[in-house]
């Protein structure tokens, strides 16, 4: 019966591939049409900050309402010399508009087509349309709380890096398909800086002018986040990050066995494909710690790091020894119980979050758990 089983597997594989192609084609078509129609519904309001040599594209998704922490980010950007161009991927009330305008150069309100990269695409187009030739452009979105604590010099450290494209962290796509993206290094897109010579380069502008908006998250990651890094490298520009995956791995390896065991219990893991193995490993460690070797602990930590973003799994070290005051919202939202544990860990470590960030984090941690697929 082996050939029959093989035939069934191959048939299922072909059906899945054809279905994915149809979904991808339909999504790209909707994105292309949506991109053409978007200007009809997009609103642009003038802010009160005068743009100069430094501009920041700040993409927000104000649902169910504008977060106060967005204003915290805007104030910090202005203090660091950036003129923010805010792109809202959802409607805003007039009161919310009034609260934003004093803290930005322009406010663009658009449909949520293309997620954060749709907002970045809009911001790049607006800068070009304005005739500005900035010396640096910061790309940031509200998937993070930043700055999570006061008194940070993170943006100054990014500016001090001698590269055309500077991010906080990098990643390597660990999936098998599509193969052209496998293990390709990319700069994570929640916060990165682009020098003027790269921003104004034909290759960079061509990437954005040819970028087709889409609403499939995986496609946005491939064509947007990974695709942008590949396009920048292909054009001969250098990309650097403050904390590479290799740096994060070295940090883990540099911990003592006891510290690694503590870190294991404090990890927040959001990557679905590794969550079952990680939970099972943690349960074994809690029930029979003497049977789990130090080598196994380090191996599991490095596997989690390989399959997830370092900003997701190393939340407490980011805020302490690694001095990267960023909190990713999505991974905390996926596991409210772990988010509550994370708050307790921060308190025990003496981490003083910005009051507004702490208020929003506590509110998120106390929300009902999201339904999980069974």
C-alpha positions as CSV (number, residue, x, y, z in Angstrom):
1,X,0.0,0.0,0.0
2,X,3.0,2.2,0.0
3,X,2.5,3.7,-3.4
4,X,-1.1,4.5,-2.6
5,X,0.0,6.4,0.5
6,X,2.6,8.2,-1.4
7,X,0.0,9.2,-4.1
8,X,-2.3,10.5,-1.4
9,X,0.5,12.6,0.1
10,X,1.5,14.0,-3.2
11,X,-2.1,14.8,-4.1
12,X,-2.6,16.6,-0.8
13,X,0.7,18.5,-1.3
14,X,-0.4,19.7,-4.8
15,X,-3.8,20.7,-3.6
16,X,-2.3,22.8,-0.8
17,X,0.2,24.4,-3.2
18,X,-2.5,25.3,-5.7
19,X,-4.8,26.6,-2.9
20,X,-1.9,28.8,-1.5
21,X,-1.2,30.1,-5.0
22,X,-4.8,31.1,-5.5
23,X,-4.9,32.8,-2.1
24,X,-1.7,34.6,-2.8
25,X,-2.8,35.7,-6.2
26,X,-6.1,36.9,-4.9
27,X,-4.5,38.8,-2.1
28,X,-2.0,40.5,-4.4
29,X,-4.8,41.5,-6.8
30,X,-6.8,43.0,-3.9
31,X,-3.6,44.8,-2.7
32,X,-3.0,46.2,-6.2
33,X,-6.6,47.4,-6.5
34,X,-6.6,48.6,-2.9
35,X,-3.4,50.6,-3.5
36,X,-5.0,52.3,-6.5
37,X,-8.2,53.1,-4.5
38,X,-6.4,54.1,-1.3
39,X,-5.9,57.8,-2.1
40,X,-9.6,58.2,-2.3
41,X,-10.1,57.4,1.4
42,X,-6.7,58.7,2.7
43,X,-6.8,61.9,4.8
44,X,-3.7,64.1,5.4
45,X,-3.6,66.7,8.2
46,X,-0.7,69.1,8.9
47,X,0.9,68.9,12.2
48,X,2.7,71.5,14.3
49,X,6.3,70.3,14.0
50,X,8.5,71.7,11.3
51,X,10.4,68.9,9.5
52,X,14.2,69.1,9.2
53,X,17.1,66.8,8.6
54,X,15.6,63.9,10.6
55,X,12.2,62.4,10.0
56,X,10.4,59.5,11.6
57,X,7.7,57.4,10.1
58,X,5.6,56.2,13.0
59,X,2.8,53.7,12.1
60,X,0.0,53.2,14.6
61,X,-3.1,51.1,14.7
62,X,-5.4,53.0,17.0
63,X,-7.9,50.2,17.7
64,X,-10.0,50.3,19.8
65,X,-8.6,53.8,20.6
66,X,-5.4,55.8,20.4
67,X,-3.0,54.6,23.1
68,X,-1.5,57.2,25.4
69,X,1.9,55.4,24.9
70,X,1.8,56.6,21.3
71,X,2.1,60.1,22.5
72,X,5.0,59.0,24.8
73,X,6.8,57.7,21.7
74,X,6.1,60.9,19.8
75,X,7.4,63.1,22.5
76,X,10.6,61.0,22.7
77,X,11.1,61.2,19.0
78,X,10.8,65.0,19.0
79,X,13.2,65.2,21.9
80,X,15.7,63.2,19.8
81,X,15.3,65.7,16.9
82,X,12.9,63.7,14.7
83,X,9.9,65.2,13.0
84,X,7.3,62.5,13.2
85,X,5.1,61.6,10.2
86,X,2.3,59.6,11.8
87,X,0.5,57.1,9.7
88,X,-2.7,55.8,11.3
89,X,-3.9,52.5,9.9
90,X,-7.4,53.0,11.3
91,X,-9.9,55.9,11.7
92,X,-9.3,58.5,14.4
93,X,-11.8,60.7,16.3
94,X,-11.4,64.4,16.1
95,X,-10.3,64.4,19.7
96,X,-7.5,61.9,18.9
97,X,-6.5,64.0,15.9
98,X,-6.2,67.1,18.1
99,X,-4.0,65.2,20.6
100,X,-1.7,64.0,17.8
101,X,-1.2,67.1,15.7
102,X,1.0,69.0,18.2
103,X,3.5,66.1,18.2
104,X,3.9,65.5,14.5
105,X,4.8,67.0,11.1
106,X,2.0,65.2,9.2
107,X,-0.8,62.9,10.2
108,X,-2.0,60.5,7.5
109,X,-5.2,58.5,8.2
110,X,-5.7,55.5,5.9
111,X,-7.2,52.0,5.6
112,X,-5.3,49.2,7.2
113,X,-4.0,47.8,3.9
114,X,-0.7,46.1,4.2
115,X,-0.2,46.3,8.0
116,X,2.9,48.2,9.1
117,X,4.6,48.0,5.7
118,X,1.5,49.5,4.2
119,X,2.0,52.4,6.6
120,X,5.7,52.6,5.9
121,X,5.0,52.6,2.1
122,X,2.6,55.5,2.7
123,X,5.2,57.4,4.8
124,X,7.9,57.0,2.2
125,X,5.6,58.3,-0.5
126,X,4.6,61.3,1.6
127,X,8.2,62.3,2.2
128,X,9.1,62.1,-1.5
129,X,5.9,64.1,-2.4
130,X,6.9,66.8,0.1
131,X,10.2,67.3,-1.6
132,X,12.2,66.7,1.5
133,X,15.7,65.1,1.3
134,X,16.2,64.0,4.9
135,X,19.6,63.0,6.2
136,X,18.1,60.2,8.2
137,X,14.7,58.5,8.4
138,X,13.5,56.4,11.4
139,X,10.9,53.7,10.8
140,X,8.9,52.7,13.9
141,X,5.5,51.2,14.6
142,X,3.4,50.7,17.7
143,X,3.9,46.9,17.9
144,X,6.4,47.9,20.6
145,X,6.3,50.1,23.7
146,X,9.2,52.5,23.2
147,X,10.8,53.8,25.3
148,X,9.6,51.3,27.8
149,X,11.6,53.1,30.5
150,X,12.8,56.6,30.8
151,X,16.3,57.9,30.3
152,X,17.3,55.8,27.3
153,X,20.0,56.6,24.7
154,X,19.0,53.8,22.3
155,X,18.4,56.1,19.3
156,X,21.8,57.8,19.9
157,X,23.4,54.4,19.9
158,X,21.7,53.6,16.6
159,X,22.9,56.9,15.1
160,X,26.4,56.1,16.2
161,X,26.6,52.9,14.2
162,X,28.4,53.4,10.9
163,X,26.0,51.7,8.5
164,X,23.3,52.8,6.1
165,X,20.6,50.6,7.6
166,X,20.6,50.2,11.4
167,X,18.1,48.1,13.4
168,X,17.8,46.9,17.0
169,X,17.8,43.2,16.2
170,X,18.0,40.8,13.3
171,X,16.5,37.5,12.4
172,X,16.7,34.5,10.1
173,X,13.6,32.9,8.6
174,X,13.6,29.3,9.9
175,X,10.9,27.9,7.7
176,X,11.6,25.7,4.7
177,X,9.3,27.5,2.2
178,X,9.6,29.6,0.2
179,X,13.3,28.4,-0.1
180,X,14.6,31.8,-1.3
181,X,13.9,33.3,2.1
182,X,15.3,30.4,4.2
183,X,18.0,31.5,6.6
184,X,18.3,34.9,5.0
185,X,19.4,37.5,7.5
186,X,17.0,40.5,7.8
187,X,16.7,43.5,10.1
188,X,13.6,43.4,12.2
189,X,11.2,46.1,11.1
190,X,9.6,47.4,14.3
191,X,12.4,50.0,14.7
192,X,15.1,50.8,12.2
193,X,17.1,53.8,10.9
194,X,18.0,54.6,7.3
195,X,20.6,57.1,6.3
196,X,19.8,59.7,3.7
197,X,22.1,58.3,1.0
198,X,20.2,55.0,1.3
199,X,16.8,56.6,1.5
200,X,17.4,58.6,-1.6
201,X,19.1,55.8,-3.5
202,X,17.2,54.6,-6.6
203,X,17.2,51.0,-5.4
204,X,15.5,51.9,-2.1
205,X,12.9,54.1,-3.7
206,X,12.3,51.4,-6.4
207,X,11.6,48.9,-3.7
208,X,8.8,51.0,-2.3
209,X,7.4,52.1,-5.6
210,X,7.1,48.5,-6.8
211,X,5.9,47.2,-3.4
212,X,2.4,45.7,-3.8
213,X,0.3,46.1,-0.6
214,X,-1.2,42.9,0.7
215,X,-3.1,41.8,3.8
216,X,-1.6,38.4,4.3
217,X,0.8,38.7,7.2
218,X,3.2,36.0,6.1
219,X,3.4,37.7,2.7
220,X,4.1,41.0,4.3
221,X,7.0,39.4,6.3
222,X,8.5,37.8,3.2
223,X,8.0,40.6,0.7
224,X,8.3,43.5,3.3
225,X,10.6,42.8,6.2
226,X,12.8,40.2,4.6
227,X,12.5,41.6,1.1
228,X,13.6,45.1,2.2
229,X,16.8,43.8,3.9
230,X,17.6,41.7,0.8
231,X,17.0,44.6,-1.5
232,X,19.3,46.8,0.6
233,X,22.0,44.2,0.6
234,X,21.7,43.6,-3.2
235,X,22.1,47.4,-3.8
236,X,25.5,47.3,-1.9
237,X,24.4,49.0,1.3
238,X,25.4,47.8,4.8
239,X,23.0,46.7,7.5
240,X,23.9,46.5,11.2
241,X,22.0,45.9,14.4
242,X,22.6,46.7,18.0
243,X,22.0,43.1,19.1
244,X,22.4,40.3,16.5
245,X,21.2,36.7,16.9
246,X,24.9,35.8,17.4
247,X,25.2,38.4,20.2
248,X,22.0,37.0,21.9
249,X,23.3,33.4,21.6
250,X,26.6,34.5,23.2
251,X,24.7,36.2,26.0
252,X,22.8,32.9,26.7
253,X,26.0,30.8,26.5
254,X,27.7,33.2,28.9
255,X,25.2,32.6,31.7
256,X,25.9,30.1,34.4
257,X,23.9,26.9,34.6
258,X,21.7,28.3,37.4
259,X,21.1,31.5,35.5
260,X,20.1,29.5,32.4
261,X,17.6,27.5,34.4
262,X,16.0,30.8,35.7
263,X,15.9,32.2,32.2
264,X,14.1,29.1,30.9
265,X,11.3,29.7,33.4
266,X,11.0,33.4,32.5
267,X,10.9,33.0,28.7
268,X,7.8,34.1,26.8
269,X,7.6,32.0,23.6
270,X,5.1,33.0,20.9
271,X,6.3,30.9,17.9
272,X,3.5,28.3,17.5
273,X,5.7,25.6,16.1
274,X,8.0,25.5,19.1
275,X,5.5,26.3,21.9
276,X,4.4,22.6,22.5
277,X,8.1,21.4,22.8
278,X,9.0,24.3,25.0
279,X,6.1,23.8,27.3
280,X,6.7,20.1,27.6
281,X,10.4,20.7,28.3
282,X,9.5,23.3,31.0
283,X,7.1,20.9,32.6
284,X,9.7,18.2,32.7
285,X,12.2,20.7,34.2
286,X,9.7,21.7,36.9
287,X,8.7,18.2,37.9
288,X,12.1,16.4,37.6
289,X,14.8,19.1,37.4
290,X,17.5,16.7,38.4
291,X,16.9,14.7,35.2
292,X,17.4,17.7,33.0
293,X,21.0,18.4,32.2
294,X,22.7,21.8,31.8
295,X,23.4,21.0,28.2
296,X,19.7,20.3,27.5
297,X,18.8,23.6,29.2
298,X,21.2,25.6,27.0
299,X,20.1,23.7,23.9
300,X,16.4,24.5,24.5
301,X,17.2,28.2,25.1
302,X,19.2,28.4,21.9
303,X,16.5,26.6,19.9
304,X,13.9,29.0,21.2
305,X,16.2,31.9,20.2
306,X,16.6,30.4,16.8
307,X,12.9,30.1,16.1
308,X,11.7,33.4,17.6
309,X,12.8,37.0,17.8
310,X,15.3,37.8,20.6
311,X,13.1,40.8,21.6
312,X,10.2,38.3,22.1
313,X,12.0,35.7,24.2
314,X,14.6,37.9,26.1
315,X,12.1,40.4,27.5
316,X,13.7,40.9,31.0
317,X,17.3,40.9,29.7
318,X,16.3,43.5,27.1
319,X,15.2,45.8,29.9
320,X,18.2,45.1,32.2
321,X,21.6,43.8,31.2
322,X,21.2,44.3,27.4
323,X,19.9,47.9,27.9
324,X,17.3,47.8,25.0
325,X,14.2,49.4,26.5
326,X,11.7,47.9,24.1
327,X,8.7,45.7,24.9
328,X,7.0,43.8,22.1
329,X,3.2,43.8,22.6
330,X,2.2,40.8,20.4
331,X,4.1,38.1,22.3
332,X,2.7,39.4,25.7
333,X,-0.8,39.5,24.2
334,X,-0.6,35.9,23.2
335,X,-0.1,34.6,26.8
336,X,-1.7,36.8,29.5
337,X,-0.5,34.6,32.4
338,X,3.1,34.9,31.2
339,X,2.6,38.6,30.8
340,X,1.6,38.8,34.5
341,X,4.7,36.7,35.4
342,X,6.8,39.1,33.3
343,X,5.5,42.1,35.4
344,X,6.4,40.3,38.6
345,X,9.9,39.5,37.1
346,X,10.4,43.2,36.3
347,X,9.4,44.2,39.8
348,X,11.7,41.7,41.4
349,X,14.6,42.9,39.1
350,X,13.9,46.5,40.0
351,X,12.9,47.5,36.5
352,X,11.1,50.8,36.5
353,X,8.9,51.1,33.5
354,X,7.5,54.4,32.2
355,X,4.2,54.8,34.2
356,X,2.1,54.9,31.0
357,X,3.7,51.8,29.6
358,X,3.2,50.0,32.9
359,X,-0.4,51.0,33.0
360,X,-1.0,49.6,29.5
361,X,1.0,46.4,30.2
362,X,-1.0,45.7,33.4
363,X,-4.3,46.3,31.5
364,X,-3.2,43.9,28.7
365,X,-2.1,41.2,31.2
366,X,-5.4,41.3,32.9
367,X,-7.5,40.9,29.8
368,X,-9.2,37.5,29.2
369,X,-6.9,35.0,27.5
370,X,-7.3,34.8,23.7
371,X,-8.9,31.6,22.5
372,X,-6.4,29.0,21.4
373,X,-6.8,26.7,18.4
374,X,-7.3,23.1,19.4
